[in-house]
């Protein structure tokens, strides 16, 4: 099982991604739901 943090560098949103190479399972969960900047400043 591998764990990664996926980051949107435009607005600061983050997800945790768990990936299992043996079972081809991938789970994505939010770590930061709210953007840190507005759409106009992205």
N, C-alpha and C positions, 0 to 999 in steps of 0.2 A: 504494500500500500504506500503510495506516494502522496504527499501533501504539498500543495502550492498555494501561493496567494496571487490572485489575478487582480491587477490594478488598472483602472482607467486613469491614465495620466492627465487627461483633460479636465476631469471634475473630481477626482479623488475617491470615487467609489471603489470598494474592495469586496472580493469574494474569496472564500476558501474553496479550493478544488481538491477533492480526493480522487485519486486514480489508481485502479488496481489492474496491473498488466496481465495477471493470470486469468481473471474473470471478465475482463473488459468492462468493468463497472466504473462509472464516473458520477460523482456527486458534487454539486455546486451549491453552496449556501452563502447568503449575504453576510458580510462582516460590517459593512457600512452602507446602509440603505439610502441615506440622504447625500446628495452632491454637496461638495464643499464650496463650490462656486456656482454662480448663476449661468444659465444658458448663454446669455449675451457675452459673458467673459470667458467662455470656454475657448 
